[in-house]
Amino acid sequence: MGERFESRMVAVTRAFSRRGGAPGEKQPPADPKRILIAHNLLLGDTLMLTPLLAKLRALHPGADIALLANPSFLPLYSAHPYGVRALPYTPHQSQTTHDLLEEPDFDLAIVPGDNRYSWLAAASGARHVVAHAGDVPWTKNWFVDDARPYPSQPAAWGDMVSELVDGPDPPPFREGDWPAPMADDFAKPNAPYAVLHVGASTPLKLWKPERWRELAATLERSGLAIAWSAGKNETALVAECDPEGRYASYAGRLDLAQLWHLLKGAAVLVAPDTGVAHLGRTAFTPTVTLYGPGSAVICGPGRFWREAPVRSVTVDPFECRDQKILFRREIEWVRRCGRSTRECAEPRCMHAIGVPAVLSAVEEIRRR
């Protein structure tokens, strides 16, 4: 039996057994003592849950708040931002499901994104499960007690998720709100330096190597040392951007906690719309994000990050950034592109972003 199959069967069996004897409550608990955020999101989407963490802590200062997170993300949460416990979870490791189900029952569960994790929330004993409405297939929603619509007006996804919980907005994120995670020492560049993160979750978010090269050379002339960044399987991308090896590369050399500290010391971070750009926000690093297929509205600062030093560079509107789907829901105001490399031969939306626009954003954010 495969790990994913075992994870699913354990959750399904436990959900039916728990809810069969004690159906979920339609009204949220007034004073929940234990709260679960159940999901299996990528790094950027997980970090975009931060407004929800802040809101829950403000509303329930004494609650035990647990956030599921991929095991590789745990170093980022080692200092417990907003007093939250990060619990390791991935369906690819069935033991993480077993460990979650050993936790005491939860009073409240919030399910951001994919409602299949409402089954996991029910299996964990959550008495009230909240999620966004409209996920498909409909079986995903069986254990959702409160299905709320997505907003009818454009909003950042982190703000949308925080609205799954009633109450006032949390205070905007400020420098120091994310405590520095514990990390092993490593050699940092000499300050001041710029971090250029060239990797992305899909080839359709990659910027041309020659443009990264031009950006690096221009920033170096302005007095900044250059540090390349990319994932452990993306070292070839750095080699394309810097074939002569002129600048230091941290590609694949740091865990996420170390990367946080690298970003914290940077004068500026430039990255595509990927998890590292969102990581830069938590460090309050001046961050310039390049949006191609993604939405600068949905993934942008929104209300919660409005005081963070971030800038978005995109070409908007763009003719083929025309899909209205977000987490399998059709939303009229959404404009994004989730096409695969089979459907899109080249990322014209990324190619449309020129070096001058990025440099202008860098200069603006550094003057702030």
N, C-alpha and C positions, 0 to 999 in steps of 0.2 A: 504494500500500500504506500503510495507516494505521500510526501510530507503535506502538500497542499490538500490532497484528498482527505487525509487524516484530520487536518486542521478544520476543514469544512464540516466533516461528519461529526466531529466532537462538538462544534458550535451548534449545529442543527439539532442534534439529539438533546443537548442540554437546554437549548432554547425552548423546544417543545415541552420538555419535562418541567422547566421552571414556570413557563407561562400557562401550561395546562392546569396547574394547581393554584396559580395566583395571577390572574390576568393583570395587565398593566393598568395603571391609574391614568385617567384622562386629564386630571389637573396636576400641574407640577407641584412638587413638595414645597411648602412655604420656607422651610429652613433645612435644605439638604446638608447632610453631614459628609456624604461621600459622593463625589461627582466623577464620571468617566467621560472622556472624549475619545470616541471609538472611530478609527479610520485606518487606512493603509496608504497614506499619501506620500508623494515624493518630497524631497527636502524643501523646495520652495513653497509648495502648498502647505506643508507642515508649519513652516515659519510664518506663513500668512494667517495661521490660527492664533497668533499672539494677541490680537485684540480681544478674542474670546477669553483667553487666559486672564487678561487684565480685567475684563468685565466680571468674570466669575469671582475673581479674588476680591474685587471691590464690593460685590454684592454679598459674598459669603466668606468673610475674613477668617473664620475658624474651620472651614471645610477642608477635607482631604481631597484635593483635586488631582486626578491621575490622567495623564495624556499618553495614549499609545504612540509609539515611535519606532521606526526601524532601528534595529540594534546599532547600526553605524551612526545614528544621530545622537545617541545617548551622551557622548562627551559634551555636546553643546548644552545639555540640560543638567550638567553635574552640579552646578551652583544653584539649581532650583529657581529659575526665574518665576516671579509671582508665586513663589512657594509651591510650585507644581512638581509632582513626581512624574518622571518619564518612565513608562513601563515598556520594556522591549517587546515588540510584536512584529512578526512577519508570518504570513501563511506558509512561507517556504521552510519555516522551522516550527514544526508542530508543538514542540515543547513550550514555545512562547504562548500558545493557546492554552495548554494545560496549566501553565503558571498563572495566567490571567484568571482562569476559572477557580484557582485556589484563593483568590482575593475574597475578603468579605463582600457581601452584597452592596451594590451601589443604589443610592436613592434616585439619582438623576443621571441620564446619559445623553450626550449631544453627539449626533452623527453628521459630520460635515462631508459633503461630496457624495460618495457612493453609499446608498442606503442598504447594501448587502450587510454592512457592519452593524445594522440594527439587530440582526440575528446574534451577533457576538455580544452586543450590549444586553440583549434579553438573556442570553446564556450566562452572563455575568451577574444576573440577578437584579438588573436595573428595573425599578418600579415604574419609571416614567422615561420614555425615549422620545427625543425631539429631533426632527430632521426636516430638510426641505422637501416639499411635495413634488410629485411628478416623475420620480425615477422609474425606469423600466428595466426588466419586466416588473409587473405589479407585485410579484411574490417578494421582491426586495422590501416592500413596505408593510409586510404583515405585522411586524412588531413595532412599528412606529405609532406611538400614542398621540403625537401632536405633529401633524404635517403642515409646515408653513410655506406659503408661496415665496418664490424669489421676488425681489423688489421690481416694481414696474419702471423704475428710473435707473439710469446708469449708476453703478457703485463699484467700489473695490470689493474683491471677494472676501477679504478679511472682515470688512464692515458688514457684509451680508451675513457671514457666519455668526458674528457677535449678536446679530439681531434674532438669532434663534432663542436667545434668552431675553426675557423682558427686563427693562430697567434702563437707566440713563447710560449714555456712552461712557466708556472709561476715559480717564484723562489721556491726552495725546502722549505718545511715546517720547521720552526725553533721554538724553545721554545718561548712561548709568543705570537705566531701568533694567537692562539685561546684565546680570552680574557676570564678570569675567569667568569663563569656565576654567577648570584646572586643566593644565596641558604640560606635556613634556617640553623641556627646553629645545630650542633649535636656533640656528644662526639666521638672524634677520638681515635684510639689506641695510645699508647706511641711509639714515634719514636725510632729507625727505625723499620718499620714494612713491612711485605709482604701481599699483597692482593691475595688470592686464590679464583678465581671466578669459581665455579663448575658447574653452570647452562649452558644450551645451548638451541638453538632453536629446536633441535630434539634429541631424545634419542641416535641417532646414532653418535652424537658428544660428548657424555659423556665419561669421563675417569673413570676408576675403583675407587671406594671409597678407597680401601686399598692403592692405589698408591697416592691419594691425602693425605691420612693419613701419609704415609711414607715421602712424600715430606714436609709436614708441620713439622713433627718431626725433619727432617734434617735441615730445614731452621731455626727452633727454636734453635737448637744446635749451629748454626752459629751466633747467636746473634740477630735474627729478631723476633719481635712479629708477631703473625699470626692473620689475619683478614679474616674470610670467607665471601664470597659474593655469592649471587644468587638472582633470581627473587622472587616476592612475592608468587608465586605458587611452589617454589622450595626449601622451607625450609626443606623438608624431605631429599633432597639430602645432605644438610649440616649435618643433623642428622646421615646419613649413614657414612659420612666421619669422623665425630667427635662424636661418640655415647656417650662419657663421657663428652662432652661439655667443653673441655679443653681450647678452644680458642674463642675469641669474634666472634659473627656472626652478619653481617649486612644484612642478607638475608631478602628481602622484607621490609626493614625499611627505605630505602632512595629513594628519587626521583632521576632522572638522574643528576640534577645539584649537589645535595649532593654527589652522587656517583663520579662525576667528581672530587670534592674536596678531597674525600677519596683517589682516585687514584693519584691525584696530590701530596699528601704527602707521597706516598708509595715509599719504596726503590726498589720494584719490583712488577709487576703484572704478574701472571700466569693465563691463561684462555684458554679454547677451542676457536676455530675459531667461534666467535660469536660477537655480537655488543659491548660487554664490552671491548674486545680486541682492537677494533677500537677506542673506547672511550679513552683508555689508550694512544693512539697515540696523540690525540688532547691535552692531558695534558702533553705530552712529558715525560710520565712515562716509565722507563725501562720495556718493555713488552715482555714476552715470550708467543707465541701463539702455541697451539697444533692443527695441521691440520690432520684430519682423512679423511672424505669424501671430504672435500673442497680442493681447490687448493692453495698451498702456493705461486704460481705465480700470479694467478688472484686476490687473496685477500691479497697478500703481499704488501710490502712497495712501490715497483715500483720506478719510478723516483721522484715523488713528496715527498714521505716520506723517501727518501734515507738517510737523516741525522738524522732521529729519532732513538732513542735507542730501536730497536726492533729486535727480533730473532724469527725465525720459527723453530719448531720441527715437523718433519714429516718423514714417511718412503716412499721414492720415488725412483723408481716407486713402486706402489702397484697394484697387479693383477686385482682387481675389481674396482679400481678407473680408469675407462676406458670409461666413457661417454664423448661425444664431444659436449654436448648441453649446451648453455649458453643463458638464457632468450629466450628459444624456437628456437634459431638459432643453426644450426650445424656448428661448427668451427673446422677445421682439427687439430689444435694444442692443443685444449682444452682437459684436462684430469681431470675430476671431477666425483663425484657420487651424484646423486640426488635421489637415491632410497629411498623408504619409509620403515617403519618397517615391512610392509607386505611382502616386497621383500627381506629384509635383516634381518636375525634372530639376528645377533649380530655384533657390529662394530669392526670387526677384525683389521681394519686400526687404530682405536684408541687403541685397546688392544696391538698393535705392538709397541706403544710408551712406552719406559721404563723410569723409574725414573732417572737412570743415565744420559740419554740424556737430560732430562729437567734440572737436576741440573747443567750439563755442560753448558747449555745455560744461566742459571741464573748466574753462576759464571762469564762467559764471559761478559755478559752485565753489570754486576756490576763493573767489572774491567775497563770498557770503560771510 
